[in-house]
Amino acid sequence: MSVNRVHRTAISLTALRFKLGQFDAALSSTLEAIRIAQNKNDYSTILDCTIWLHQISGAMGNREQEKQLIEHTIYQSNKMNKIYIFVLSLLNYSVKHCN
């Protein structure tokens, strides 16, 4: 199985576990996908994983960590010219952290 398929499978597993409310398992899947992506210098997948990390942090009630991860995602997506992720992250930030 190619590396891209391996970490995409790990991200899919994260999504499934998150939707089932298994946040600790979703976190483990995300961290595994990050380790695989880091070994291959796949920054796009790491960015995808960061999105999942802030979703998981929010679901687990860690609002400060969620805020920091969203800010990081905004910065990195802009730097990588990932406009779709940049806009979604800005919207997410404004809804959750701006009053």
BALOBA-1460 file (C-alpha; in Angstrom, 3 decimals):
// residues 99
<rec num="1" residu="m" x="0.000" y="0.000" z="0.000"/>
<rec num="2" residu="s" x="1.415" y="3.404" z="-0.912"/>
<rec num="3" residu="v" x="2.268" y="5.881" z="1.814"/>
<rec num="4" residu="n" x="-0.387" y="8.326" z="0.589"/>
<rec num="5" residu="r" x="-3.042" y="5.645" z="0.953"/>
<rec num="6" residu="v" x="-1.742" y="4.702" z="4.401"/>
<rec num="7" residu="h" x="-2.058" y="8.174" z="5.876"/>
<rec num="8" residu="r" x="-5.336" y="8.834" z="4.051"/>
<rec num="9" residu="t" x="-6.640" y="5.616" z="5.610"/>
<rec num="10" residu="a" x="-5.515" y="6.857" z="9.028"/>
<rec num="11" residu="i" x="-7.353" y="10.157" z="8.453"/>
<rec num="12" residu="s" x="-10.486" y="8.249" z="7.384"/>
<rec num="13" residu="l" x="-10.210" y="6.223" z="10.570"/>
<rec num="14" residu="t" x="-9.973" y="9.489" z="12.498"/>
<rec num="15" residu="a" x="-13.182" y="10.729" z="10.888"/>
<rec num="16" residu="l" x="-15.028" y="7.509" z="11.712"/>
<rec num="17" residu="r" x="-13.860" y="7.457" z="15.317"/>
<rec num="18" residu="f" x="-14.699" y="11.141" z="15.742"/>
<rec num="19" residu="k" x="-18.233" y="10.634" z="14.425"/>
<rec num="20" residu="l" x="-18.679" y="7.692" z="16.807"/>
<rec num="21" residu="g" x="-17.609" y="9.875" z="19.734"/>
<rec num="22" residu="q" x="-14.386" y="7.926" z="20.299"/>
<rec num="23" residu="f" x="-12.239" y="11.023" z="20.732"/>
<rec num="24" residu="d" x="-9.204" y="9.338" z="22.308"/>
<rec num="25" residu="a" x="-9.098" y="6.808" z="19.462"/>
<rec num="26" residu="a" x="-9.570" y="9.620" z="16.923"/>
<rec num="27" residu="l" x="-6.634" y="11.450" z="18.494"/>
<rec num="28" residu="s" x="-4.464" y="8.327" z="18.238"/>
<rec num="29" residu="s" x="-5.366" y="7.876" z="14.557"/>
<rec num="30" residu="t" x="-4.574" y="11.515" z="13.846"/>
<rec num="31" residu="l" x="-1.208" y="11.343" z="15.575"/>
<rec num="32" residu="e" x="-0.346" y="8.194" z="13.599"/>
<rec num="33" residu="a" x="-1.248" y="9.949" z="10.338"/>
<rec num="34" residu="i" x="0.972" y="12.876" z="11.363"/>
<rec num="35" residu="r" x="3.915" y="10.553" z="12.079"/>
<rec num="36" residu="i" x="3.553" y="8.918" z="8.660"/>
<rec num="37" residu="a" x="3.236" y="12.293" z="6.912"/>
<rec num="38" residu="q" x="6.216" y="13.750" z="8.775"/>
<rec num="39" residu="n" x="8.391" y="10.850" z="7.654"/>
<rec num="40" residu="k" x="7.490" y="11.681" z="4.050"/>
<rec num="41" residu="n" x="7.563" y="15.492" z="4.421"/>
<rec num="42" residu="d" x="3.889" y="15.589" z="3.403"/>
<rec num="43" residu="y" x="2.889" y="18.999" z="4.720"/>
<rec num="44" residu="s" x="-0.537" y="18.940" z="3.102"/>
<rec num="45" residu="t" x="-1.534" y="15.860" z="5.098"/>
<rec num="46" residu="i" x="-0.102" y="17.381" z="8.268"/>
<rec num="47" residu="l" x="-2.325" y="20.402" z="7.649"/>
<rec num="48" residu="d" x="-5.337" y="18.097" z="7.207"/>
<rec num="49" residu="c" x="-4.447" y="16.436" z="10.492"/>
<rec num="50" residu="t" x="-4.198" y="19.799" z="12.248"/>
<rec num="51" residu="i" x="-7.804" y="20.437" z="11.253"/>
<rec num="52" residu="w" x="-8.803" y="17.159" z="12.879"/>
<rec num="53" residu="l" x="-6.758" y="17.983" z="15.973"/>
<rec num="54" residu="h" x="-8.655" y="21.205" z="16.555"/>
<rec num="55" residu="q" x="-11.979" y="19.406" z="16.016"/>
<rec num="56" residu="i" x="-10.993" y="16.734" z="18.530"/>
<rec num="57" residu="s" x="-9.714" y="19.320" z="21.036"/>
<rec num="58" residu="g" x="-12.985" y="21.214" z="20.824"/>
<rec num="59" residu="a" x="-15.028" y="18.043" z="21.281"/>
<rec num="60" residu="m" x="-12.946" y="17.142" z="24.337"/>
<rec num="61" residu="g" x="-13.567" y="20.600" z="25.820"/>
<rec num="62" residu="n" x="-10.058" y="22.019" z="25.471"/>
<rec num="63" residu="r" x="-10.997" y="25.401" z="24.008"/>
<rec num="64" residu="e" x="-7.589" y="27.046" z="24.419"/>
<rec num="65" residu="q" x="-5.793" y="24.268" z="22.557"/>
<rec num="66" residu="e" x="-8.531" y="24.301" z="19.905"/>
<rec num="67" residu="k" x="-8.003" y="28.047" z="19.430"/>
<rec num="68" residu="q" x="-4.241" y="27.641" z="19.085"/>
<rec num="69" residu="l" x="-4.656" y="24.841" z="16.541"/>
<rec num="70" residu="i" x="-7.109" y="26.880" z="14.468"/>
<rec num="71" residu="e" x="-4.686" y="29.817" z="14.492"/>
<rec num="72" residu="h" x="-1.894" y="27.486" z="13.395"/>
<rec num="73" residu="t" x="-4.087" y="26.083" z="10.610"/>
<rec num="74" residu="i" x="-4.915" y="29.606" z="9.407"/>
<rec num="75" residu="y" x="-1.237" y="30.543" z="9.328"/>
<rec num="76" residu="q" x="-0.048" y="27.342" z="7.612"/>
<rec num="77" residu="s" x="-2.866" y="27.195" z="5.058"/>
<rec num="78" residu="n" x="-2.135" y="30.780" z="4.038"/>
<rec num="79" residu="k" x="1.584" y="30.009" z="3.829"/>
<rec num="80" residu="m" x="0.882" y="26.896" z="1.699"/>
<rec num="81" residu="n" x="-1.681" y="28.747" z="-0.463"/>
<rec num="82" residu="k" x="-4.457" y="26.323" z="0.537"/>
<rec num="83" residu="i" x="-7.232" y="28.891" z="0.106"/>
<rec num="84" residu="y" x="-10.155" y="26.545" z="0.826"/>
<rec num="85" residu="i" x="-8.677" y="25.435" z="4.155"/>
<rec num="86" residu="f" x="-7.668" y="29.023" z="4.942"/>
<rec num="87" residu="v" x="-11.208" y="30.353" z="4.452"/>
<rec num="88" residu="l" x="-12.853" y="27.505" z="6.363"/>
<rec num="89" residu="s" x="-10.426" y="27.941" z="9.249"/>
<rec num="90" residu="l" x="-11.072" y="31.682" z="9.376"/>
<rec num="91" residu="l" x="-14.808" y="31.061" z="9.460"/>
<rec num="92" residu="n" x="-14.403" y="28.419" z="12.140"/>
<rec num="93" residu="y" x="-12.267" y="30.771" z="14.214"/>
<rec num="94" residu="s" x="-14.709" y="33.667" z="13.882"/>
<rec num="95" residu="v" x="-17.679" y="31.510" z="14.891"/>
<rec num="96" residu="k" x="-15.978" y="29.929" z="17.888"/>
<rec num="97" residu="h" x="-13.645" y="32.609" z="19.214"/>
<rec num="98" residu="c" x="-14.905" y="36.060" z="18.229"/>
<rec num="99" residu="n" x="-17.771" y="37.599" z="20.146"/>
